[in-house]
Amino acid sequence: PPASQNNEQGSTLRDLLTTTAGKLRLGSTDAGIAFAPVYSTGTPSGKSGRTMPNILDDIIASVVENKIPPNRTPKMNVKSEIKDEPKEDRKCILDDSTKLYNDIQYSWICDKHVLWLRDHKNSNNWKLFKECWKQGRPVLVSGMHKKMNFSLWKAESISLDFGNQQADILNCKDSIISNTNVKEFWDGFEDVSKRQKIKNGETALLKLKDWPSGEDFKAMMPARYEDLLKSLPLPEYCSPEGKLNLASHLPGFFVRPDLGPRLCSAYGVAATKDHDIGTTNLHVEVSDVVNILVYVGIAKGNGVLSKSGVLKKFEEEDLDDLLRKRLKDSSELPGALWHIYAGKDADKIREFLQKIAKEQGLEVLPEHDPIRDQSWYVNKKLRQRLFEEYGVKTCTVIQFLGDAIILPAGALHQV
């Protein structure tokens, strides 16, 4: 194209800044400068005066000064035309959702903090999900296991196919990691008598840490990988090829986060004496994450709580009425207990955990972050204190077989 056309489109830095200055004339000074140069006042001798100007501001000012062509009038009034969406409007979207989305089966749980989509097959789910996702709220989609080949995800099936593999196994009680044969882990998954014992003879609470993950998952378990992909909830967002899955469509020069998938397998706490520990400590993910509970093992052996005992443990939690109702449904199989916090509460939670560490006589080093280090499982007593002393309320969610929990990046959670 001709050079004049290039200039008209703002091909140079000068043209780009000139165009920008034209759009931002509301901020102009008397000198006709869209961005006034910033100078610091005060000198080493104590006398006020102009010192070396801020270099970037000075360059911008010199480029755009008196360079606004008369034929280029501002296209928009930036300050008056761009407005944030009022919080009241966003609230109305959720309050009026009964009218707007009457073709979708859904409920709100945890004081309307979590959206529960009850029909995983509804192709319109993404419309309501989108409004919820704008506000950074977690979403629960139930029934995903109905789309899956259940036989692929049984503990005995995985042990039979991959028992000879080596992997990192984490002892959740004392955070000791060992590299061992995964068959040993799977043999004890539903038989407590085959589980490792720790020093005092107590049964170890083990977790198979992110095995396999990412490309290894796809290469090692192609059938399960395909089964998972076809069963993902809200495929517009969650599928690697989903048109609204931004992470999958980042340009090649971005350093992408680990988008998985990864298999997270752990024993339940029902067979341990200490129910104040978790299999996943409080932490945060750098990307949005979807977690599907594909299998729930029913442990057998001495010391294991009965089904009624397990349900009683769940009922001791601060649960939403709808979750209590699900617990009483014999067709539902509960498998994991989640505690979720909004990202905006991270600083308060961090300060609280550092305070608790000092109370317990633990050394609190400035370079250590209790959330990043995943060093805490916040038990019921601490969750109550967190609410009373910092006003941070816990969102408690029970994950049943087939439930997909979708969390926005930055949301703190433990399992």
N, C-alpha and C positions, 0 to 999 in steps of 0.2 A: 504493500500500500504506500501511497505518497507520504513523504515526510510530514506534510501538514496534517494529514489524517492521524498519523501517529501522535503528533503533539496534541491534537484535539482530544485524543483518548487518554492523555496523561502518561506518556511513555517514559518521561524522565522524572527524576525525584522532584525537580523544580515544578513541573506541571502537576505532579501528584499533590505536592504541598499547596500549590496555588488553588487547586480544586477544593482541597480540604478546607483551606482558609475561607474560600467563598461560602462553603456550607456552614462555617462556624462564625460568621461575621457578628453574630450576637455578642461574642466575647471580645470584639475588637477594642483596642485602646484608641485614644485620640490620634496617635501617630499612624493609625491604619494597620497596626500589627495585630494579627489574629492571636498570636501567642506572645505575650510580653516576655522579654528575657528576664530571668530571675537573677538578682544580685544579692549577695550576702552583705549585711552591714556590720560594722565593727572591725577594728584593726588591732594588731598586736599592741599598739601603743595606747589603745583605749579610745582613740578618736574615731568617730563614725565616718564612713566614707565608702565609696564603691570599690570592691575588690574584683578579682578575676571573675567574669560572668560564668554562669553555668554554661559549659561549652555547647551542649545539645540545644538548650533553649536559644542560645545566641545564634547558632547556625540556622535554626528554624525561623527565628525572627528575621534574620537578614535575607533569607530566601523568599519569604512571603510578603515582606514589607513593600507596600505599594505595587504589588504584582497581581492584584485581582482584576482581571480584564473586565471592562464595563459590560461586555456582551455575555458574561457568565454570571447570571444572577443566582443567588442561592436557591437550590431546589426545594429545600425544606427548612423549617424552623426546628432545629434539633431539640431545643429545650421544651418547646410547647407541643410538639407532635409525638414525641416518644414518651410514653407513659408506662410505668410498671402496671401489670395486671393487679388490680386491688385484691388484697387478701380476702375481702368479703366475697368477691366474685368467685374465687377459687373454692371457697367454702360452699357457696351455692351450688357449684357443680356437683359436689358430693352430697349435699342435702337434697338436691332435686333429682338425684340419680334414679330414684324410683320411677319418675316420670320419663326421664330421658332414655333409660336403659331397661325398659320393662320386658325386653326379650332376652335378658341375661339373668341366669340364676346366680345370685351372689348375696353375701351378707357382710356386715362390718363386725370385726371383733377387736378386742383390746381397746375399748373406748374409741372406736372408729379409727384406730391407728393402722389396722391391718385389713386389707381387702381380701375376702375369701370368695374365690370363684368356684362354685360348686359343680359346674358342668364343664369338664375339660374339653368336650367335643364342640362346644358352641363357637362357631367361627367369628362371632362378633365380640368375643371376650376382650380382644385387643383394644377396642374402642374405650371401654371403661378403664382397662388397665392403663391406657395412655394418660388419662386424667389423673389417676392415682399416682402414676410414676413421676409426673411433673412435680409432685410435692414430696418426692423422696420417701414414699411410704412402702413398707414391705407388702408383698402379695403372696397369698396362699392359693394354690390350685390343687384340688383333690381329684383322685381317681386315675392318676397317670398309669398306675400298674395295670389297668384294664386294657391299655394299648400295647403292653409289653409281653414278651415271651417269658413268662414267670420262671420256667424251668431253667433258663440261662443264669438266673440270679440267685439260685439257691446256694447256700454255703457249701454243701457237699459237691455240687456241680463245679464250683470254682476251684475247690480243693482237688477234685479229681483231675481237672484240666491243667492246673498250674501249681500243684503242690510241691513240685521240685524246684520252684523258683526261690531265689534269695531276695530278702527285702528288709527294710528297717522296721523294727517293731518297737513301739514306745510303751514303756510302763507308765501309765498316767499318774500313778501315785507318787513316784519320785522322779519322774521325767528322765529315766535312764533309757537310752536307745541302744538296741543290739541288732546286729545283722544276723538273721537266721532263716531257716527254711520255713516258707509260709504254710506248709502243711501242718506244722506244729500249732500255728495260730488257728487254722480252720478246724483242726480236730477238737479244739476246746471251745469252739464258738457256741455249740449248743450242749456240750457235755462238760460240766464244771469239774468233774473228776479228772479230766485230761488237761486242765489248765495249770500253768506254772504256779508255784507257791513262792511267796516272799519270806523274808527272815522269820517272822513270827508265825509262819504256817498259814497266813491268810492268802486267799486266792488273789492272784495278780489281775489288775484291770489293764488289759492290753489293747493297743490300737495299731492297726496296720496302716502306716503313715503314707497317705497319698500314693498307693500302689495299685495298679500302674497309673501313670499320669501322661497327659499330652500325647505326643506322637507314639510313645511306648504303648499307651492304651490302645490306640488304633491298630498298631502293628501286632500286638500280642493277642488282642481280643476283637478281631474284626467283626464277628457275628454280634457280639454284645455292643460294640460301637454303633453298628447300624441299627440295632434294636433301640438303643438309647436315642439316637438322632431322630428316628421316626416317631418317638414318643415324647419329645420335648414339648412343654406347654408354650403357648403363645409363640409359635414358630416365627412370626414376623420379627420378634425381638430375640428369641433364644436360640434359634437355629443358626449355625455358622453361615448359612446362605440367606438368612433373614434380611429383608430389605431395610429394616430398622435396627439391625445389629451393627452399630457403628464400629465397634472394636474389630469386627471381622473385615471391615472395608477400609481400614486405615491405610494410607500410602505406605509403600515398602520401607521408607526411610525412618518410620517410627519404630521405637523400641516397644514392642507389644508386651503386655502382661501375659502371664501364663494363663491361657484361656481353657486349659484342660482338654478333654474331660479327665477327671481323676476319681479313682475309687477310694472312698473313705469308709473303712470298716473298723468297728470297735465292739468290745464286749459291753454289755450293759452293767450298770452299777447295782442291779438287783442281787447279784451274788456276792457283793462286798459288804463289809461291816460299816464302812464309811460312805455314807450317801451324800457327803458334802464335797465330793470331787466330781469332776466332769471328764469327758473324753476329749473335749475341745475347750481349752481355756478361752477367756475373753480376748478377742482380737478383732482386727478389722481387715477387710480385703481392699485392694487398690482398684478392683474392677467390680462391676455388678456380677452377682453370682446366682445361679439357680441350683438348688440342692434337692434331688429327688430320692425319697426313701424307697428303694427298690426291693428290700427284703428285711423282715423282722424275724430274728431267731428266737425261739422259746427255749431258754436254758433249763436243763434238768440237772438235779444233783443236790447234795446236802447244802443247806444254807441259802438256797434260792428262794426268793419270795414267791408265794403262790400268785395266781392271776389276780385274785382279790387283793392281795397284799400290794402288788404293783399298782393296781388302780387306786388303792388308798394313798399311796405315795404321791401319785399324780394329783389326787383331790386335795392334798395338803397345800398345793400351790395356789397362788392368787390367780384363779382362772376366770376367763370369760364364761358366761352362762352357756353360750353355744358350744364351747369346748367341753364343758361338764356334760352337756347333753350327748355329745359325740362319744364320750367315755362310756356312757351307759348303753350305747348301741353295740349289740353283740357282733354285728357284721364289720365293725371297725377294729383295727389292730394298732394300738398306740406303740410307738417305738422310740421316740426321741423327744426330749424336753429342751426347748430353746428359750433363752432369755436374750431379748433384743433391745438395743438402745439407739436413739437417733444420733447421727454424727455430731449434731450441735452440742450434745452433752459430753463429748469426749474430754474436754478440758476439766470439767467438774469431776468426772469419773477418775481421771488421772490424778487429780489433786487428792481425791478421797482415798485412792489406793496407796498413795505415798504416805498419807496420814496414818492409815492402818498399819502399813509396814513399820513406821516409826514406833507406833504403839506396841507392836510385837517384837521390838528390839532388833529389827532387820536393818541392815545398812542400806541407805538410799543414796545411790550415786547419781550425780547430775546427768551423766551420759546414758543412764538406764531409763527406759520408758516402760512402765508396767503393761501397757497395751501392746506396744510393738514387740516386747519380749514374750508376750503370752504367758506371763508368770502367775496369773490369778484366775481361779474359778470363784466367782462371787456367790457365796452361799446365801441361804435364806436370811440369816441374821444380818449379814452385811448388806443385802439388798434392802432390808427394812431401814437400816441406818442411812444408806445412800439416799433414800426418799426423805427421811426425817431431817437430815442435816443439810442436804443439798437440793432437795426438791426434785430429784431425778427419779422418775417412775419406771419400773421395769415392765416391758411388754413380754408376757409369758405366752408361749405358743407350744401346743403339743403337736408333734408331727406324726401322723398316722401313716400306715402302709399306703404308698401311692401318692402321698402328698408331695407337691413341689413347693418349696419355699424360695421366693425370689427376693433377694436383698439388694438394695442400691449400694454402690460403692460408698464406703465411709461409715456404714451402719455397723455398730459394735454388736458382737454376739458371742454367746457361749452355748455349748451343747452338752 
